[in-house]
């Protein structure tokens, strides 16, 4: 830099004296023409140095600016290429999206057609390979096809079908006043005749259940809220549906086999909860049966029900069952949907199906909603009872039969005196769950079962202890009259299953009041006023179901006495049950007695069982000291 300055000074010094033509002073009007070259050299030198530094700074800035412009230009070219590529992809996606929107109906039909064709091919292949093994799948497919076709026809041609059937409807309405009494008379006469012949064949115990049915119905009518305003159609239809369902399941071989198969499938399905229980609690989780075996079933079933509710499958099933009860019994849509929902879900979940309509229901409908909750159990509790060894077919039957029983007793105990505001169309649009995806529905179902688990534990402890006490008390009373078999037997156990298959207890009373008031705060006074009557009605509905079961239950007689006696006497605590007593009576009566020390049991029974049976019954027909001691 210093060399450049010295060279510039030499060049300036060599300029002519006329003036200065430096570019840094070209804009100076006077220039240096009239100046004395021998003036202030130091000032001139400073101005020249500043002028050169200014020019050098400009050149450096120009070089930097040119470099930045070149780099920016390269980046802009790369951005243009990326934008071009991204624009092509967006245009392709846009075209595909427009095509899908334009032909969405056709594409939906194509996809559904492929899925349905694949499923039907699977069903046909399974039936060809082994029809007996594929029979359940075939039946489920036929039922699903029927309802899908029915829904399609009703959605498109409901008005045409109603117009076509209107002449028959008018004819039936004109003669229905006397025709309905003829039909009901024939049905009642048929039931009476059936009871007579069935009693002659099986004994008189069925008459006790029939008497209980008459007594419970009469007492409900006597203590009705409005006895003079009872509408008898839902009462008769409810009891009739109970009887038909029980007859189909308990007395026909196809119906019993179907429900027995369904019960076994439910047991198998609930068994999958063992995988989670064993992982959390270890391989020896069955050592604490109730806590680590039963309660995981409740959690698992609650999770599955929540997932089905999110998918809409549960609402679809409930709508179909509710429609059947609405058409046959003539009940309102809201109470029909809730009663059918209680078959599958709990007493606090089923009102959620019609939550938007709860503020507008009548008092009788509100009473029916609470009664349905008290008279049935939730699906998760059903799984818990099955895990305790209770017959799955009995529990499934009781759950189905209790729905019409709840409506029948409810309409008898609190008849409808108002005009329902909810019709068929708007009540069948049930509210969906608040879950945003299937995973959230599963977690919500698992979390909601926590409070249910505690209620199950408390109620089971109370009921099992009460049943054990009643069994011992009856056996003690029977021993006083040489009738020790006076205790709960197989038939009584089946009846108890139906009678106890409900939530009619004071703990559930608080649950129902709290749940319904949170959904409909404006009806709090009506809910609390009718809750106690609903509790009583729910209890009677359970007993009514038990009476129907007692009329139809045919106790099997083929029992393995050897297995029963060996288990009873080897357990250390002999339970004086009917099976033990009847087997002991048969063993003692068939024993070969030759004299003291020469008593031989028949069949494959042991002397140990014979000795214990003799001590248990203390029968005068055999001297127990004659039976040789067993070492």
C-alpha positions in Angstrom: 0.0 0.0 0.0 2.9 2.4 0.8 4.6 1.8 -2.6 1.3 2.6 -4.3 1.0 5.9 -2.4 4.6 7.0 -3.2 4.0 6.2 -6.9 0.9 8.3 -6.9 2.7 11.2 -5.3 5.4 11.1 -8.0 2.7 11.1 -10.6 0.9 14.0 -9.0 4.1 16.0 -8.7 4.7 15.5 -12.4 1.4 17.1 -13.4 1.5 20.5 -15.2 1.1 23.6 -13.2 -2.1 24.6 -15.0 -4.2 22.6 -12.6 -5.2 19.2 -11.3 -7.2 16.7 -13.3 -7.6 14.1 -10.5 -10.8 12.2 -10.8 -11.5 12.6 -7.2 -11.9 16.4 -7.8 -13.5 16.4 -11.2 -16.7 17.8 -9.8 -14.9 20.8 -8.2 -15.9 23.8 -10.3 -12.7 25.7 -9.6 -10.2 22.8 -9.9 -6.6 23.6 -9.2 -6.1 25.8 -12.2 -5.7 29.0 -10.2 -3.9 27.4 -7.3 -0.2 27.7 -6.6 1.5 24.3 -7.0 3.9 25.2 -4.4 1.0 25.4 -1.8 0.3 23.1 1.1 1.9 19.7 -0.1 0.9 17.9 3.1 -2.8 18.6 2.6 -2.7 17.5 -1.0 -0.9 14.3 0.0 -3.6 13.5 2.5 -6.4 14.1 0.1 -4.7 11.8 -2.5 -4.3 9.0 0.1 -8.0 9.2 1.1 -9.1 9.2 -2.5 -7.1 6.0 -3.3 -8.4 4.2 -0.1 -11.9 5.1 -1.1 -11.4 3.6 -4.6 -9.9 0.4 -3.1 -12.8 0.0 -0.7 -15.2 0.3 -3.6 -13.4 -2.4 -5.6 -13.4 -4.8 -2.6 -17.1 -4.3 -2.1 -17.7 -4.8 -5.8 -15.8 -8.2 -5.6 -17.8 -9.3 -2.5 -21.1 -8.3 -4.1 -20.3 -10.2 -7.3 -19.4 -13.3 -5.3 -22.6 -13.1 -3.3 -24.7 -12.6 -6.4 -23.1 -15.6 -8.0 -23.8 -17.8 -4.9 -27.4 -16.5 -4.7 -27.9 -17.3 -8.3 -26.7 -20.9 -7.9 -29.1 -21.4 -4.9 -32.0 -19.9 -6.8 -31.3 -22.3 -9.7 -31.3 -25.3 -7.3 -34.5 -24.1 -5.6 -36.1 -23.8 -9.1 -35.3 -27.4 -9.8 -36.6 -28.6 -6.5 -39.7 -26.6 -6.9 -40.2 -28.0 -10.3 -39.9 -31.6 -9.0 -42.2 -30.8 -6.0 -44.7 -29.2 -8.3 -44.8 -32.3 -10.5 -45.5 -34.6 -7.4 -48.2 -32.3 -6.1 -49.8 -32.2 -9.5 -49.8 -36.0 -9.7 -51.3 -36.3 -6.2 -53.9 -33.7 -7.0 -54.9 -35.5 -10.1 -55.2 -38.8 -8.2 -57.2 -37.1 -5.5 -59.6 -35.5 -8.0 -60.0 -38.8 -9.7 -60.9 -40.6 -6.4 -63.3 -37.8 -5.5 -65.0 -38.0 -8.9 -65.3 -41.8 -8.9 -65.5 -42.4 -5.1 -68.8 -44.3 -5.3 -67.5 -46.7 -8.0 -64.2 -47.2 -6.2 -66.1 -47.9 -2.9 -68.2 -50.6 -4.7 -65.1 -52.1 -6.3 -63.3 -52.4 -3.0 -66.3 -53.7 -1.1 -66.9 -56.1 -3.9 -63.4 -57.5 -3.8 -63.6 -57.9 0.0 -67.0 -59.6 0.0 -66.0 -61.9 -2.9 -62.9 -62.9 -1.0 -64.9 -63.5 2.2 -67.5 -65.6 0.4 -64.8 -67.6 -1.4 -63.3 -68.3 2.1 -66.6 -69.4 3.5 -67.3 -71.7 0.5 -63.9 -73.2 0.7 -64.3 -73.9 4.4 -67.8 -75.5 3.8 -66.4 -77.7 1.0 -63.6 -78.9 3.1 -65.6 -79.7 6.3 -69.2 -78.4 6.5 -69.7 -79.5 10.1 -66.6 -77.6 11.2 -67.6 -74.5 9.1 -71.3 -74.6 10.3 -70.9 -71.7 12.8 -69.2 -69.5 10.1 -71.9 -70.4 7.6 -74.7 -69.5 10.0 -73.1 -66.2 11.0 -72.6 -65.4 7.3 -76.2 -66.1 6.5 -77.5 -64.0 9.4 -75.2 -61.1 8.4 -76.4 -61.3 4.8 -80.0 -61.3 5.8 -79.7 -58.2 7.9 -77.6 -56.3 5.4 -80.1 -57.0 2.6 -82.9 -56.1 5.0 -81.3 -52.8 5.9 -80.7 -52.0 2.2 -84.3 -52.8 1.3 -85.7 -50.8 4.1 -83.6 -47.8 3.3 -84.6 -47.8 -0.4 -88.1 -49.4 -0.6 -89.6 -48.9 2.9 -92.5 -46.7 1.6 -93.2 -49.1 -1.3 -93.2 -52.1 1.0 -95.5 -50.3 3.5 -97.9 -49.4 0.6 -97.9 -53.0 -0.6 -98.8 -54.4 2.9 -101.3 -51.7 3.7 -104.4 -53.7 2.7 -103.4 -56.5 5.1 -102.6 -54.0 7.8 -106.1 -52.4 7.5 -107.8 -55.8 7.6 -105.8 -56.8 10.6 -106.6 -53.5 12.4 -110.3 -53.8 11.8 -110.5 -57.3 13.4 -107.6 -56.9 15.9 -109.9 -56.2 18.9 -111.3 -59.7 19.0 -108.4 -61.5 17.2 -105.9 -60.6 19.8 -107.9 -62.1 22.6 -108.3 -65.3 20.6 -104.5 -65.5 20.0 -103.7 -64.8 23.7 -106.3 -67.3 24.8 -104.8 -70.0 22.6 -101.3 -69.2 23.8 -102.4 -69.4 27.5 -104.3 -72.6 26.9 -101.3 -74.1 25.1 -99.0 -73.2 28.0 -101.4 -74.7 30.6 -101.7 -77.9 28.6 -97.9 -78.0 28.1 -97.4 -77.6 31.9 -99.9 -80.4 32.6 -98.2 -82.9 30.4 -94.7 -81.7 31.3 -95.6 -82.0 35.0 -96.9 -85.5 34.6 -93.6 -86.5 33.0 -91.1 -84.6 35.1 -92.8 -84.1 38.4 -94.6 -81.3 40.3 -91.6 -79.0 40.7 -92.5 -77.1 37.5 -95.8 -76.1 39.1 -93.9 -74.3 41.9 -92.2 -72.1 39.4 -95.4 -71.4 37.6 -97.0 -70.4 40.9 -94.1 -68.0 41.5 -94.7 -66.4 38.1 -98.4 -65.8 38.9 -97.6 -64.5 42.4 -94.9 -62.1 41.3 -97.0 -60.7 38.5 -100.0 -60.3 40.8 -98.0 -58.5 43.5 -96.5 -56.2 41.0 -99.9 -55.3 39.7 -101.3 -54.7 43.2 -98.5 -52.3 44.1 -98.4 -50.6 40.7 -98.0 -46.8 40.5 -101.2 -46.6 38.4 -103.0 -49.9 38.4 -105.9 -48.7 36.4 -103.7 -47.5 33.5 -101.7 -50.6 32.9 -101.1 -51.3 29.2 -101.1 -55.1 29.1 -99.4 -55.5 25.7 -95.8 -55.1 26.9 -96.6 -57.2 30.0 -97.9 -60.2 28.0 -95.4 -59.8 25.2 -92.5 -59.6 27.7 -93.5 -62.8 29.5 -94.2 -64.4 26.2 -90.8 -63.5 24.8 -89.2 -64.8 28.0 -91.1 -68.1 27.6 -90.3 -68.5 23.9 -86.6 -67.7 24.4 -86.4 -70.1 27.3 -88.3 -72.8 25.4 -86.0 -72.4 22.4 -82.8 -72.6 24.4 -83.6 -75.0 27.2 -86.0 -77.4 25.6 -85.0 -77.6 21.9 -81.8 -79.5 20.9 -80.8 -77.0 18.2 -81.3 -74.0 20.5 -79.5 -75.6 23.4 -76.6 -76.7 21.1 -76.4 -73.2 19.6 -76.2 -71.5 23.0 -74.0 -74.2 24.4 -71.6 -73.6 21.5 -71.8 -69.9 21.9 -71.0 -70.3 25.6 -68.0 -72.4 24.9 -66.7 -69.9 22.4 -67.2 -67.1 25.0 -65.2 -69.2 27.5 -62.4 -69.8 24.9 -62.4 -66.1 24.1 -62.2 -65.0 27.7 -59.3 -67.5 28.2 -57.1 -65.2 26.2 -56.9 -62.9 29.2 -54.6 -65.4 30.9 -51.8 -64.3 28.6 -51.9 -60.8 30.1 -52.4 -62.1 33.6 -49.5 -64.5 33.5 -47.2 -61.8 32.1 -48.1 -59.3 34.8 -48.5 -61.6 37.8 -46.3 -64.6 36.9 -46.9 -68.2 36.0 -48.5 -69.0 39.4 -51.2 -66.3 39.1 -53.9 -69.0 39.5 -52.9 -69.4 43.2 -54.9 -66.3 43.8 -57.8 -67.2 41.6 -60.1 -64.3 42.1 -57.6 -61.4 42.1 -55.4 -62.6 39.3 -57.6 -64.9 37.2 -61.1 -63.4 37.4 -60.4 -59.7 37.5 -58.2 -59.7 34.3 -61.2 -61.2 32.5 -63.3 -58.2 33.5 -60.7 -55.8 32.3 -60.2 -57.7 29.0 -63.9 -57.9 28.3 -64.5 -54.3 29.1 -61.7 -53.4 26.6 -63.2 -55.5 23.9 -66.7 -54.0 24.4 -65.3 -50.5 24.2 -63.5 -51.4 20.9 -66.7 -52.9 19.4 -68.6 -49.8 20.5 -66.1 -47.6 18.7 -66.4 -49.6 15.5 -70.2 -49.3 15.6 -70.8 -53.0 15.7 -72.3 -52.9 19.1 -74.7 -50.1 18.2 -75.8 -52.1 15.1 -76.6 -55.2 17.2 -78.4 -53.2 19.8 -80.6 -51.4 17.2 -81.7 -54.8 15.8 -82.6 -56.2 19.2 -84.3 -53.0 20.3 -86.3 -52.9 17.1 -87.6 -56.4 17.8 -88.8 -55.4 21.3 -90.3 -52.2 20.0 -92.3 -53.9 17.3 -93.5 -56.8 19.5 -93.9 -55.2 22.9 -95.0 -51.8 21.8 -92.5 -50.0 24.1 -90.9 -46.7 23.2 -87.7 -46.6 21.2 -85.6 -45.2 24.0 -86.4 -47.9 26.6 -86.3 -50.6 24.0 -82.7 -49.6 23.0 -81.5 -49.4 26.6 -83.1 -52.7 27.6 -81.4 -54.5 24.6 -78.2 -52.7 25.3 -78.1 -54.1 28.9 -77.7 -57.5 27.4 -74.2 -56.6 26.2 -73.1 -53.7 28.3 -73.5 -52.5 31.9 -76.2 -50.4 33.6 -74.1 -47.3 33.5 -73.0 -47.7 29.8 -76.3 -48.5 28.2 -78.0 -45.1 29.0 -75.1 -43.5 27.0 -76.6 -45.0 23.9 -79.5 -42.6 24.2 -77.9 -39.8 26.3 -79.2 -36.9 24.0 -82.8 -38.0 24.7 -82.6 -38.5 28.5 -83.8 -35.0 29.4 -87.0 -35.6 27.3 -88.1 -39.1 28.3 -91.2 -39.6 30.4 -91.2 -40.8 34.0 -92.3 -44.3 33.0 -89.5 -44.5 30.4 -87.0 -43.3 33.0 -88.2 -46.0 35.4 -87.9 -48.6 32.6 -84.3 -47.5 31.9 -83.3 -48.0 35.5 -85.2 -51.3 35.8 -83.4 -52.7 32.8 -80.0 -51.8 34.4 -80.9 -53.5 37.7 -82.3 -56.7 36.1 -79.3 -57.6 33.8 -75.5 -57.9 34.2 -72.8 -56.4 32.1 -70.8 -58.5 29.6 -67.7 -58.2 31.7 -69.4 -59.5 34.8 -70.8 -62.4 32.7 -67.2 -63.3 32.0 -66.3 -63.2 35.7 -69.2 -65.5 36.6 -68.3 -67.9 33.8 -64.7 -68.1 35.2 -66.2 -69.2 38.6 -67.7 -72.2 36.9 -71.3 -71.0 36.4 -72.9 -72.4 33.3 -72.2 -70.1 30.4 -75.3 -71.2 28.6 -77.5 -70.4 31.6 -75.8 -67.0 32.0 -76.3 -66.1 28.3 -79.9 -67.3 28.4 -80.5 -65.2 31.6 -79.0 -62.1 30.0 -81.2 -62.4 26.9 -84.4 -63.3 28.8 -84.0 -60.5 31.4 -84.4 -57.8 28.7 -88.1 -58.4 27.9 -88.7 -59.2 31.6 -87.4 -55.8 32.7 -89.7 -54.0 30.3 -92.7 -56.2 31.2 -92.3 -55.6 35.0 -91.4 -52.0 34.5 -94.6 -51.2 32.5 -96.6 -53.1 35.1 -95.1 -51.4 38.1 -95.1 -47.9 36.6 -97.5 -47.7 33.6 -97.1 -45.0 31.0 -99.4 -42.0 31.6 -97.7 -39.4 29.4 -97.1 -39.2 25.6 -93.5 -40.1 24.7 -91.7 -37.4 22.8 -89.2 -39.6 21.1 -90.3 -41.5 18.0 -88.7 -44.4 16.1 -86.7 -42.5 13.6 -84.7 -40.1 15.9 -84.3 -42.6 18.7 -82.5 -45.2 16.6 -79.7 -42.7 15.9 -77.5 -43.6 18.8 -74.6 -41.5 20.0 -71.1 -42.8 19.2 -68.2 -43.0 21.7 -65.8 -40.1 22.2 -62.7 -42.1 21.3 -60.7 -40.8 18.4 -59.2 -44.1 17.3 -59.3 -47.8 18.1 -56.3 -47.7 20.4 -57.8 -44.9 22.5 -61.1 -46.9 22.7 -59.2 -49.9 24.0 -57.4 -47.9 26.7 -60.6 -46.2 27.8 -62.3 -49.6 28.1 -59.5 -50.9 30.3 -59.4 -47.9 32.5 -63.2 -47.8 33.0 -63.2 -51.3 34.4 -61.2 -50.3 37.5 -64.3 -49.2 39.5 -66.3 -52.2 38.2 -63.7 -54.6 39.6 -64.3 -53.4 43.2 -68.1 -53.7 42.9 -67.8 -57.3 41.6 -65.5 -58.4 44.5 -67.9 -57.0 47.1 -71.0 -58.4 45.6 -69.6 -61.9 45.0 -68.3 -62.1 48.6 -71.8 -61.2 49.9 -73.8 -63.5 47.6 -71.5 -66.5 47.9 -71.4 -66.3 51.7 -75.2 -65.9 51.8 -75.7 -68.9 49.5 -73.4 -71.0 51.7 -75.3 -70.0 54.8 -78.7 -70.8 53.3 -77.4 -74.2 52.0 -76.1 -75.1 55.5 -79.3 -73.9 57.2 -81.5 -75.9 54.9 -79.4 -79.0 55.3 -79.5 -78.6 59.1 -83.3 -78.3 59.1 -83.6 -81.3 56.8 -81.5 -83.5 59.1 -84.0 -82.9 61.9 -86.7 -84.6 59.7 -84.4 -87.3 58.2 -84.3 -85.3 55.0 -80.7 -84.1 54.6 -81.0 -83.5 50.9 -83.0 -80.3 51.7 -80.4 -78.0 50.1 -79.5 -76.4 46.9 -79.3 -78.9 44.1 -78.6 -78.7 40.4 -82.0 -77.4 39.5 -81.9 -74.9 42.4 -78.5 -73.8 41.3 -79.8 -73.2 37.8 -82.7 -71.2 39.1 -80.4 -69.2 41.4 -78.2 -68.4 38.4 -81.2 -66.7 36.7 -82.4 -65.0 39.9 -79.0 -63.6 40.7 -78.1 -62.6 37.2 -78.6 -58.9 37.8 -77.4 -55.7 39.5 -80.4 -55.3 41.9 -78.5 -54.2 45.1 -78.1 -51.0 47.1 -74.6 -50.5 45.8 -75.9 -50.3 42.3 -78.6 -47.9 43.4 -76.0 -45.2 44.1 -74.3 -46.0 40.8 -77.4 -45.6 38.8 -78.5 -42.4 40.5 -75.1 -40.9 40.1 -74.7 -42.0 36.4 -78.1 -40.8 35.2 -78.0 -37.5 37.1 -74.7 -36.7 35.5 -76.2 -37.4 32.0 -79.4 -35.5 32.7 -79.1 -33.1 35.6 -82.5 -31.6 34.9 -84.1 -35.0 35.7 -82.4 -35.5 39.1 -85.7 -35.3 41.1 -87.4 -37.8 38.8 -84.4 -40.1 39.0 -84.2 -40.2 42.7 -88.0 -40.5 43.1 -88.2 -43.6 40.9 -84.9 -45.3 41.8 -86.2 -47.4 44.7 -89.2 -48.6 42.7 -86.8 -49.5 39.8 -84.7 -51.5 42.2 -87.7 -53.5 43.4 -88.9 -54.0 39.8 -85.4 -55.1 38.7 -85.4 -57.7 41.5 -88.8 -59.0 40.5 -87.7 -59.2 36.9 -84.8 -61.4 37.9 -87.1 -63.6 39.9 -89.5 -63.7 37.0 -86.7 -65.0 34.8 -85.8 -67.5 37.4 -89.5 -68.8 37.4 -89.4 -69.2 33.7 -86.1 -71.1 34.0 -87.6 -73.3 36.7 -90.6 -74.1 34.5 -88.3 -75.1 31.6 -85.2 -76.6 33.2 -85.0 -80.3 32.8 -82.4 -81.6 35.3 -80.0 -84.2 33.8 -79.8 -87.4 35.8 -76.6 -88.9 34.5 -74.1 -87.9 37.1 -70.8 -89.6 37.9 -71.3 -90.7 41.5 -67.9 -92.3 41.9 -66.2 -89.0 40.9 -68.5 -87.0 43.1 -68.1 -89.1 46.2 -64.3 -89.4 45.9 -63.9 -85.7 45.6 -66.3 -85.0 48.4 -64.7 -87.3 51.0 -61.1 -86.7 50.0 -61.3 -82.9 50.2 -61.3 -83.0 54.0 -64.5 -80.9 54.2 -67.6 -82.8 53.2 -70.3 -80.6 51.7 -73.8 -82.0 52.2 -75.1 -81.3 48.7 -77.9 -83.1 46.9 -75.6 -84.9 44.6 -73.6 -86.3 47.5 -76.8 -87.4 49.3 -78.4 -89.0 46.3 -75.2 -90.8 45.3 -74.8 -92.0 48.9 -78.4 -93.3 49.0 -77.8 -95.2 45.8 -74.6 -96.7 47.1 -76.1 -97.8 50.4 -79.1 -99.3 48.8 -77.1 -101.3 46.3 -74.4 -102.5 48.7 -74.2 -106.3 49.3 -74.6 -107.0 53.0 -73.6 -110.6 54.1 -73.0 -109.8 57.8 -70.7 -108.0 60.2 -67.5 -107.2 58.4 -68.8 -108.5 55.1 -70.3 -105.4 53.4 -69.3 -105.1 49.7 -70.0 -101.9 47.7 -71.2 -102.2 44.2 -69.7 -100.8 41.0 -66.3 -99.1 41.3 -67.0 -97.5 44.6 -64.6 -98.0 47.5 -65.2 -99.1 51.1 -64.0 -95.6 52.1 -66.9 -94.0 50.2 -69.3 -96.5 51.6 -68.2 -95.9 55.2 -68.4 -92.1 54.8 -71.8 -92.3 53.2 -73.1 -94.4 56.0 -71.8 -92.0 58.6 -73.2 -89.0 56.7 -76.8 -90.3 56.3 -77.0 -92.4 59.5 -79.5 -94.6 57.8 -81.3 -97.3 59.8 -81.2 -99.8 56.9 -77.5 -100.5 57.4 -75.3 -100.9 60.5 -72.3 -98.8 59.8 -70.2 -100.8 62.2 -70.5 -103.8 59.9 -68.5 -102.0 57.2 -64.9 -103.0 57.6 -62.4 -100.2 58.4 -60.2 -99.0 55.6 -56.5 -98.9 56.4 
